Amino acid sequence: MKITAVDPFIMHLPLTASSIADSTHSITHWGVVGTRIRSEDGLEGWGFTGTHAHLASDRLITACIRDCYAPLLLGEDARDHRRLWKKLARNPATQWVGRAGITHLAVAAVDIALWDLAAKRADLPLWRHLGGATREHLDAYNTDIGWLSFGDDLLVDLCRKAVEDEGFRRIKVKVGHDNPMRDVRRLEAVRRAIGPDVTMAIDGNGKWDLPTALRFARAAEPLDILWFEEPLWYDDVASHAALARSSRIPVALGEQLYTLDAFRSFLDAGAVHFVQPDVTRLGGITEYIEVADLALAHRLPVAPHAGEMSQVHVHLSFWHPASSILEYIPWIKDHFAEPIRVEDGRYVRPEQPGAGTTPLAASLEAHGQSLG
């Protein structure tokens, strides 16, 4: 199982709409940026992180994989993925220039590829390779119908369609207008359309300050909100803790946190109720498991952020006992050998060997970008 090749790649994949926006981001494509790792027995593992398809910064990730990490990986035994994670993530030279950001996104791609390779070598889907499923059912919540850029009427129509026509019982709506009462009115309209029995979460993408979030939360509490995701600036532990103490709406966060230690800070402060790790932001599957175990130790539910559009998280969510529900955004699924599937609002358990990360050759050809 010696590693013989590390080949980075970039794909820019179109969304289901021409463009979308939340309170802080506006994009037209999703970046799938990562690497293929080959071993001497002929197997290939694929791993990637998720980006906003900004080619210049995507190339920084692939350059880090190619120039910094590939020399540390070639000739190593691919089965030693936990040791290799430490070799990369704690490499003094790259750690010196970044213990998060570009270097950690690159570690994530490599680590996912090594886990994919291990599961393929075992001829098992990742969830079974890890020890088997802990649940029969995994509910999906639909985020793709709730973007802030959607007009009020379109938002309501899409939410109603997701529930009535597609079988979703859980949805998420973006918030973050300059006037938070505008968001309250939109949520009221959605709640009227979907009824009282459908679960609705909301996501602020870090837009508001604490006074604004408190004002909004007081007005939104009667709407039975599952969670308020990223209500404040991502690293502000104290303000999240203050909001968590003051509001009856649970706080969710994690997609912008890079390390186990960052999650521990929020958990120790009582600043989060739904823990949302992402394999593409953390150092891959290895560090994700550590965060999920930490959440379990605090008896808090894990609801992963779909930075890899749930191709990997579906495996981890069926397997890990702290998992609760899983985000559904269908932007990239049809570009993979085993795309995620949701039927009647629930994920279908994947069955092909690996971590669900093998891209289609046709998609690499059509949407691949130059590494520069």
C-alpha positions as CSV (number, residue, x, y, z in Angstrom):
1,M,0.0,0.0,0.0
2,K,2.9,2.4,-0.6
3,I,1.8,5.7,-2.1
4,T,3.1,6.1,-5.6
5,A,1.3,9.3,-6.8
6,V,-0.4,12.4,-5.4
7,D,-2.3,14.2,-8.2
8,P,-4.2,17.4,-7.3
9,F,-7.2,18.6,-9.2
10,I,-9.7,21.4,-9.4
11,M,-13.3,21.3,-10.6
12,H,-15.7,24.3,-10.7
13,L,-19.3,22.9,-10.8
14,P,-22.4,25.0,-11.6
15,L,-25.2,25.4,-9.0
16,T,-28.8,24.4,-9.3
17,A,-29.6,28.2,-9.8
18,S,-27.6,30.7,-11.9
19,S,-26.4,32.2,-8.6
20,I,-27.2,32.2,-4.9
21,A,-26.4,34.5,-2.0
22,D,-26.6,34.4,1.8
23,S,-25.8,37.3,4.1
24,T,-22.1,37.3,3.4
25,H,-21.5,35.2,0.2
26,S,-22.6,35.3,-3.4
27,I,-21.5,32.5,-5.8
28,T,-22.2,30.9,-9.2
29,H,-20.2,27.7,-8.9
30,W,-18.9,25.4,-6.2
31,G,-15.2,24.4,-6.1
32,V,-14.2,20.8,-5.6
33,V,-10.5,21.1,-4.9
34,G,-8.5,18.1,-3.9
35,T,-6.3,15.2,-4.9
36,R,-6.2,11.6,-6.1
37,I,-3.8,9.4,-4.2
38,R,-2.6,6.2,-5.9
39,S,-1.0,3.2,-4.2
40,E,1.2,0.5,-5.5
41,D,-1.6,-2.1,-5.6
42,G,-3.4,0.0,-8.2
43,L,-6.1,1.5,-6.0
44,E,-7.0,5.2,-6.1
45,G,-8.4,7.3,-3.3
46,W,-10.0,10.7,-3.9
47,G,-10.5,13.6,-1.4
48,F,-11.4,17.2,-1.7
49,T,-12.4,20.4,0.1
50,G,-15.2,22.7,-0.9
51,T,-14.6,26.3,-2.1
52,H,-16.3,29.3,-3.7
53,A,-14.7,28.4,-7.0
54,H,-12.2,31.2,-6.9
55,L,-9.4,29.9,-9.1
56,A,-6.5,31.8,-7.6
57,S,-7.1,30.6,-4.0
58,D,-8.1,27.1,-5.2
59,R,-4.6,26.9,-6.8
60,L,-3.1,27.8,-3.4
61,I,-4.7,24.6,-2.0
62,T,-3.5,22.4,-4.8
63,A,0.0,23.9,-4.7
64,C,0.1,23.1,-1.0
65,I,-0.8,19.5,-1.7
66,R,1.6,19.2,-4.6
67,D,4.6,21.1,-3.3
68,C,4.3,20.7,0.5
69,Y,2.5,17.5,1.2
70,A,3.1,15.2,-1.7
71,P,6.9,14.9,-0.9
72,L,5.9,13.9,2.6
73,L,3.5,11.2,1.3
74,L,5.3,9.5,-1.5
75,G,6.6,6.1,-0.5
76,E,4.6,6.0,2.7
77,D,2.1,3.3,3.6
78,A,-1.3,4.6,2.8
79,R,-2.8,2.4,5.6
80,D,-1.1,4.6,8.2
81,H,-3.6,7.4,7.6
82,R,-3.7,8.6,11.2
83,R,0.1,8.8,11.5
84,L,0.2,10.5,8.1
85,W,-2.4,13.0,9.3
86,K,-0.1,14.0,12.1
87,K,2.9,14.1,9.8
88,L,1.1,16.7,7.6
89,A,-0.9,18.7,10.1
90,R,2.0,19.0,12.5
91,N,4.7,19.4,9.9
92,P,6.8,22.3,11.4
93,A,7.3,24.2,8.2
94,T,3.6,24.3,7.1
95,Q,2.3,24.6,10.6
96,W,4.5,27.7,11.0
97,V,2.7,29.5,8.1
98,G,-0.8,28.2,8.8
99,R,-2.5,26.0,11.4
100,A,-5.8,26.7,9.6
101,G,-6.8,28.1,6.2
102,I,-5.1,26.9,3.1
103,T,-2.8,24.3,4.8
104,H,-5.6,22.7,6.7
105,L,-7.9,22.6,3.7
106,A,-5.1,20.8,1.9
107,V,-4.7,18.3,4.8
108,A,-8.5,17.7,4.7
109,A,-8.3,16.7,1.0
110,V,-5.4,14.3,1.6
111,D,-6.9,12.8,4.7
112,I,-10.3,12.1,3.0
113,A,-8.4,10.5,0.0
114,L,-6.6,8.2,2.4
115,W,-9.8,7.1,4.1
116,D,-11.4,6.6,0.7
117,L,-8.5,4.4,-0.3
118,A,-8.7,2.4,3.0
119,A,-12.4,1.7,2.5
120,K,-11.9,0.7,-1.1
121,R,-9.1,-1.6,-0.1
122,A,-11.5,-3.2,2.4
123,D,-14.1,-3.3,-0.4
124,L,-16.6,-1.6,1.9
125,P,-18.5,1.7,2.1
126,L,-16.8,4.0,4.6
127,W,-19.6,3.8,7.1
128,R,-19.3,0.0,7.3
129,H,-15.5,0.2,7.2
130,L,-15.7,2.4,10.3
131,G,-17.7,-0.2,12.2
132,G,-21.2,-0.2,10.8
133,A,-24.3,2.0,11.0
134,T,-25.8,3.1,14.3
135,R,-29.1,4.2,12.7
136,E,-31.6,2.9,10.2
137,H,-32.8,6.4,9.1
138,L,-31.1,9.7,8.5
139,D,-33.3,12.8,7.9
140,A,-32.2,15.4,5.4
141,Y,-32.8,19.1,5.7
142,N,-33.0,21.1,2.5
143,T,-31.0,24.2,2.4
144,D,-31.1,24.8,-1.4
145,I,-34.7,26.2,-1.2
146,G,-33.9,28.9,1.4
147,W,-31.3,31.3,0.0
148,L,-31.4,35.0,1.1
149,S,-31.2,36.0,-2.6
150,F,-34.6,34.4,-3.3
151,G,-37.5,36.8,-3.3
152,D,-40.2,36.3,-0.7
153,D,-42.7,34.7,-3.0
154,L,-40.1,32.3,-4.5
155,L,-38.8,31.4,-1.1
156,V,-42.3,30.5,0.1
157,D,-43.1,28.5,-3.1
158,L,-39.8,26.5,-2.9
159,C,-40.3,25.7,0.7
160,R,-43.8,24.6,0.1
161,K,-42.8,22.4,-2.9
162,A,-39.9,20.8,-0.9
163,V,-42.4,19.7,1.8
164,E,-45.5,18.9,-0.3
165,D,-43.9,17.5,-3.5
166,E,-40.5,16.2,-2.4
167,G,-41.2,14.9,1.0
168,F,-38.8,17.0,3.1
169,R,-39.9,17.4,6.7
170,R,-36.9,19.6,7.6
171,I,-35.8,22.8,5.8
172,K,-33.4,25.7,6.5
173,V,-33.9,29.4,5.6
174,K,-31.1,32.0,5.4
175,V,-31.4,35.2,7.3
176,G,-29.3,38.3,7.6
177,H,-31.0,41.4,6.1
178,D,-29.9,44.8,7.4
179,N,-33.3,45.0,9.0
180,P,-33.8,41.7,10.9
181,M,-37.5,42.3,11.1
182,R,-37.6,41.7,7.3
183,D,-36.3,38.2,8.0
184,V,-38.9,37.7,10.7
185,R,-41.6,38.5,8.2
186,R,-40.1,36.0,5.6
187,L,-40.0,33.3,8.3
188,E,-43.6,34.0,9.3
189,A,-44.6,33.5,5.6
190,V,-42.7,30.3,5.3
191,R,-44.1,28.9,8.6
192,R,-47.7,29.6,7.4
193,A,-46.9,27.8,4.1
194,I,-45.3,24.7,5.6
195,G,-47.4,24.3,8.7
196,P,-46.5,23.7,12.3
197,D,-45.2,20.1,11.9
198,V,-42.2,20.8,9.6
199,T,-38.9,21.5,11.2
200,M,-37.4,24.9,10.2
201,A,-33.8,26.0,11.0
202,I,-32.3,29.3,10.1
203,D,-28.7,30.4,9.2
204,G,-27.2,33.9,9.6
205,N,-23.8,33.2,8.1
206,G,-22.1,35.3,10.7
207,K,-23.7,38.6,9.6
208,W,-25.1,40.2,12.8
209,D,-23.7,41.6,16.0
210,L,-25.0,40.5,19.4
211,P,-27.6,43.2,19.9
212,T,-29.1,42.6,16.5
213,A,-29.1,38.8,17.0
214,L,-30.8,39.2,20.4
215,R,-33.5,41.5,18.9
216,F,-34.1,39.1,16.0
217,A,-34.2,36.0,18.3
218,R,-36.8,37.6,20.6
219,A,-39.1,38.3,17.6
220,A,-38.5,34.8,16.0
221,E,-38.9,32.7,19.1
222,P,-42.7,32.1,18.5
223,L,-41.9,30.5,15.1
224,D,-40.5,27.3,16.6
225,I,-37.0,27.5,15.1
226,L,-34.9,24.3,15.4
227,W,-31.6,26.3,15.5
228,F,-30.1,29.7,14.8
229,E,-26.9,28.8,12.8
230,E,-23.9,31.1,12.8
231,P,-25.7,34.1,14.2
232,L,-22.5,36.0,15.0
233,W,-18.9,36.4,13.9
234,Y,-17.5,32.9,13.6
235,D,-14.8,33.1,16.3
236,D,-16.7,35.2,18.9
237,V,-17.1,32.6,21.7
238,A,-18.3,35.1,24.3
239,S,-21.1,36.6,22.2
240,H,-22.3,33.2,21.2
241,A,-22.4,32.1,24.8
242,A,-24.3,35.3,25.7
243,L,-26.9,34.6,23.0
244,A,-27.2,30.9,24.0
245,R,-28.0,32.0,27.5
246,S,-30.5,34.7,26.5
247,S,-32.5,33.0,23.7
248,R,-34.8,30.0,23.6
249,I,-33.6,29.3,20.1
250,P,-30.6,26.8,20.1
251,V,-27.3,27.9,18.6
252,A,-25.7,25.9,15.9
253,L,-22.2,26.5,14.5
254,G,-19.0,24.9,13.3
255,E,-18.6,25.2,9.5
256,Q,-16.0,27.9,10.0
257,L,-14.0,26.2,12.7
258,Y,-10.8,24.5,11.6
259,T,-9.7,22.5,14.7
260,L,-10.7,20.3,17.6
261,D,-9.5,23.0,19.9
262,A,-11.8,25.6,18.4
263,F,-14.8,23.4,19.0
264,R,-13.7,22.7,22.5
265,S,-13.6,26.5,23.3
266,F,-17.3,26.9,22.2
267,L,-18.4,23.7,24.0
268,D,-16.6,24.7,27.2
269,A,-18.3,28.1,27.1
270,G,-21.8,26.6,26.6
271,A,-21.9,28.6,23.3
272,V,-23.3,25.9,21.0
273,H,-26.1,23.4,21.1
274,F,-25.9,21.8,17.6
275,V,-22.3,20.9,16.6
276,Q,-21.6,21.3,12.9
277,P,-18.2,20.0,11.9
278,D,-17.2,19.8,8.3
279,V,-14.5,17.3,7.0
280,T,-13.5,19.9,4.4
281,R,-12.7,22.6,6.9
282,L,-11.3,20.4,9.7
283,G,-8.3,18.2,8.8
284,G,-10.5,15.7,7.0
285,I,-12.3,12.6,8.5
286,T,-9.6,12.0,11.1
287,E,-10.3,15.3,12.9
288,Y,-14.0,15.2,12.2
289,I,-14.2,12.0,14.3
290,E,-12.5,13.7,17.2
291,V,-14.9,16.6,17.1
292,A,-17.9,14.3,16.8
293,D,-16.6,12.3,19.8
294,L,-16.2,15.5,21.7
295,A,-19.8,16.5,21.0
296,L,-21.0,13.0,22.1
297,A,-19.1,13.4,25.3
298,H,-21.1,16.6,25.9
299,R,-24.4,14.8,24.9
300,L,-24.9,17.3,22.0
301,P,-26.1,16.4,18.5
302,V,-23.9,16.6,15.5
303,A,-25.4,18.0,12.3
304,P,-22.5,18.3,9.7
305,H,-22.2,21.3,7.4
306,A,-22.2,20.1,3.7
307,G,-19.0,21.6,2.5
308,E,-18.5,18.4,0.5
309,M,-22.2,18.5,-0.3
310,S,-22.7,15.5,2.0
311,Q,-20.9,12.9,-0.1
312,V,-18.7,12.0,2.8
313,H,-20.9,13.2,5.7
314,V,-23.6,10.7,4.7
315,H,-21.2,7.9,5.6
316,L,-20.1,9.5,8.9
317,S,-23.7,10.4,9.9
318,F,-25.0,6.9,9.4
319,W,-22.1,5.6,11.5
320,H,-21.4,8.1,14.3
321,P,-23.9,7.9,17.3
322,A,-24.0,11.6,17.9
323,S,-25.3,12.3,14.4
324,S,-28.8,13.8,14.2
325,I,-29.7,15.2,10.7
326,L,-27.7,16.0,7.6
327,E,-27.8,19.0,5.2
328,Y,-28.9,18.5,1.6
329,I,-27.6,20.8,-1.1
330,P,-27.7,19.0,-4.5
331,W,-25.2,21.1,-6.4
332,I,-22.4,18.5,-7.0
333,K,-24.0,15.1,-6.5
334,D,-24.4,14.2,-10.1
335,H,-20.6,14.5,-10.7
336,F,-19.7,11.5,-8.6
337,A,-19.8,7.8,-9.1
338,E,-22.2,7.3,-6.2
339,P,-24.2,10.5,-5.7
340,I,-26.0,11.2,-2.5
341,R,-29.7,10.2,-2.7
342,V,-32.7,11.5,-0.7
343,E,-36.0,9.8,-0.8
344,D,-39.1,11.1,1.1
345,G,-36.9,13.4,3.1
346,R,-34.4,10.8,4.2
347,Y,-30.9,9.9,3.0
348,V,-30.4,6.5,1.3
349,R,-27.4,4.7,2.8
350,P,-24.6,4.5,0.3
351,E,-23.3,1.0,-0.6
352,Q,-20.4,1.4,-3.0
353,P,-16.8,0.9,-1.5
354,G,-15.1,4.1,-0.5
355,A,-16.1,7.4,0.9
356,G,-18.3,8.6,-1.9
357,T,-15.6,10.9,-3.3
358,T,-14.8,9.4,-6.7
359,P,-15.6,11.9,-9.4
360,L,-16.9,11.0,-12.8
361,A,-14.2,11.2,-15.6
362,A,-16.6,13.2,-17.7
363,S,-17.0,15.8,-15.0
364,L,-13.3,16.1,-14.5
365,E,-13.0,16.6,-18.3
366,A,-15.8,19.1,-18.6
367,H,-15.3,21.1,-15.4
368,G,-11.6,20.6,-14.6
369,Q,-9.5,23.7,-14.2
370,S,-5.8,24.3,-14.8
371,L,-3.6,24.1,-11.7
372,G,-1.5,27.0,-13.0
